[in-house]
Amino acid sequence: MEPMKPMAPMKPMEPMKPMDPPASDWWPKGLSNPSSSGSQNDLRYAFFPDQHRLAIEQNGKVTQYDTGDHQISGVSQQQSGGNGGTPSFTSQNGTVDLSSLKQV
């Protein structure tokens, strides 16, 4: 049996590279700190309770809505054909259809 050979010393580790910066916010300037956000199919949303605003990005276009007293916490879409369907949102008052919110 052959005697064990000494292990080679470890090579120095390379320094860690800095992380990529976070993706920029997709919602309009002036809106900050969404309390809820998410996406489903071709739609992204972010709810801003301080400003009573809901920002929706669909098909590359961002639209804002006045949410009144609704506290948005989720999204669902009725599936129909290939267009992804009409979004509805969940609030403390139940389901809120996007068509019931005033566009600003």
C-alpha atoms as one frame of an Amber mdcrd trajectory, in Angstrom:
protein
   0.000   0.000   0.000   1.239   3.388  -0.963   1.414   6.114   1.705  -1.039
   9.024   1.376   0.240  12.055  -0.478  -0.114  15.454   1.138  -3.032  17.531
  -0.066  -2.328  20.550  -2.222  -3.026  23.860  -0.508  -6.338  25.533  -1.363
  -6.236  28.227  -3.992  -7.269  31.682  -2.809 -10.928  32.443  -3.340 -11.924
  35.162  -5.770 -13.613  38.172  -4.169 -17.380  38.215  -4.443 -18.807  40.325
  -7.211 -21.346  42.988  -6.271 -24.976  42.052  -6.739 -26.844  43.436  -9.703
 -28.880  46.495  -8.821 -32.565  45.785  -8.230 -34.869  46.019 -11.205 -36.269
  49.502 -11.479 -39.836  50.047 -10.384 -42.260  49.713 -13.271 -44.937  51.928
 -11.715 -45.155  55.715 -12.227 -42.981  58.098 -10.261 -44.636  59.486  -7.146
 -45.932  56.082  -6.092 -43.778  54.310  -3.559 -43.847  51.399  -1.147 -46.648
  49.202  -2.451 -48.301  47.144   0.267 -49.109  44.400  -2.203 -47.961  43.587
  -5.692 -47.939  40.632  -7.979 -48.497  39.344 -11.447 -50.641  36.875 -13.281
 -50.476  36.037 -16.968 -49.736  39.315 -18.846 -50.672  41.583 -15.929 -48.672
  43.158 -13.114 -50.215  45.157 -10.302 -49.044  47.185  -7.321 -51.301  48.696
  -4.655 -50.275  51.910  -2.887 -52.499  52.419   0.187 -51.035  55.812   1.161
 -51.981  57.257  -2.225 -55.169  55.132  -2.703 -53.782  54.000  -6.052 -53.615
  50.761  -7.971 -51.068  50.616 -10.801 -51.659  48.024 -13.507 -49.230  47.089
 -16.260 -50.839  45.120 -19.036 -49.443  44.628 -22.523 -46.632  47.097 -21.743
 -49.017  49.929 -20.758 -49.243  51.249 -17.175 -52.578  52.614 -15.931 -53.436
  54.035 -12.495 -56.757  53.670 -10.673 -58.208  55.385  -7.608 -59.020  52.639
  -5.106 -61.113  54.725  -2.699 -61.433  52.789   0.567 -60.388  49.433  -0.904
 -57.279  47.760   0.517 -56.151  45.594  -2.424 -54.507  42.304  -1.479 -54.722
  40.036  -4.524 -55.657  39.599  -8.169 -57.525  37.035 -10.228 -58.421  36.910
 -13.890 -61.392  35.357 -15.594 -59.850  33.261 -18.356 -61.386  33.851 -21.776
 -59.804  33.138 -25.129 -56.259  34.346 -25.642 -56.555  37.814 -24.123 -55.873
  36.771 -20.524 -59.299  37.872 -19.266 -60.545  40.721 -17.115 -58.782  41.194
 -13.774 -60.601  41.343 -10.443 -58.993  42.277  -7.163 -59.511  41.158  -3.596
 -60.080  43.787  -0.918 -61.408  43.862   2.627 -64.841  44.435   1.029 -64.665
  41.366  -1.216 -64.058  41.207  -4.966 -63.474  44.467  -6.831 -63.808  44.539
 -10.615 -61.241  46.767 -12.300 -64.074  48.381 -14.292 -65.562  49.672 -10.994
 -62.439  51.732 -10.184 -61.936  55.236 -11.555 -58.960  55.561 -13.898 -56.696
  58.522 -13.057
